[in-house]
Amino acid sequence: MLAARLVEDNDVLIIEEGSTAMQIILHLTDKRNFTFLVCSIPTLTLLLEFQRNGRINWRTYLSGEK
């Protein structure tokens, strides 16, 4: 995925809602010291599942919506 190649270690990424936005997560598992700000429960669930399985060790924050 082209967008994943633009992301570097130590970056902060904001992920909106949607299946296309969630796809980038699958291509970032090699990144380190990474922070995610997510805006949807499904995205948060995916990240927490990856973390539970030891695939990632990132900081993840859930943003509130209007």
C-alpha positions as CSV (number, residue, x, y, z in Angstrom):
1,M,0.0,0.0,0.0
2,L,1.5,3.3,-1.1
3,A,0.3,5.3,1.9
4,A,2.0,2.9,4.3
5,R,5.3,3.6,2.7
6,L,5.0,7.3,3.7
7,V,4.7,6.4,7.4
8,E,7.9,6.2,9.4
9,D,8.9,5.0,12.9
10,N,7.9,7.5,15.6
11,D,5.1,9.0,13.6
12,V,1.6,9.9,14.8
13,L,-1.3,8.8,12.6
14,I,-4.9,9.8,12.8
15,I,-7.2,7.2,11.3
16,E,-10.8,8.1,10.5
17,E,-13.7,5.7,10.1
18,G,-14.0,3.3,7.2
19,S,-12.6,0.0,5.9
20,T,-10.1,1.7,3.5
21,A,-8.6,3.7,6.3
22,M,-8.3,0.5,8.4
23,Q,-6.4,-1.3,5.7
24,I,-3.3,0.8,6.3
25,I,-3.0,-0.8,9.8
26,L,-2.3,-4.1,8.1
27,H,0.7,-2.6,6.3
28,L,2.3,-0.9,9.3
29,T,3.1,-3.8,11.6
30,D,6.8,-3.3,11.1
31,K,6.8,0.3,12.4
32,R,8.1,1.1,15.9
33,N,7.4,3.7,18.5
34,F,4.2,4.6,16.8
35,T,1.1,6.5,18.0
36,F,-2.4,6.1,16.6
37,L,-5.3,8.4,17.2
38,V,-8.5,6.6,16.0
39,C,-12.0,7.9,15.6
40,S,-14.0,4.6,15.5
41,I,-14.6,1.6,17.6
42,P,-13.9,-0.9,14.8
43,T,-10.5,0.6,14.2
44,L,-9.7,0.6,17.9
45,T,-10.9,-3.0,18.2
46,L,-8.5,-4.0,15.3
47,L,-5.5,-2.3,17.0
48,L,-6.3,-3.8,20.4
49,E,-6.5,-7.3,18.8
50,F,-3.1,-6.8,17.1
51,Q,-1.6,-5.6,20.4
52,R,-3.1,-8.6,22.3
53,N,-1.5,-10.9,19.7
54,G,1.9,-9.3,20.0
55,R,1.9,-8.0,16.4
56,I,2.3,-4.4,17.5
57,N,3.4,-2.3,20.5
58,W,1.9,1.1,19.7
59,R,0.2,3.8,21.7
60,T,-3.4,4.0,20.8
61,Y,-5.9,6.8,21.7
62,L,-9.6,7.0,20.9
63,S,-10.9,10.4,19.9
64,G,-14.5,11.5,20.9
65,E,-16.9,12.4,18.2
66,K,-19.6,15.1,18.0
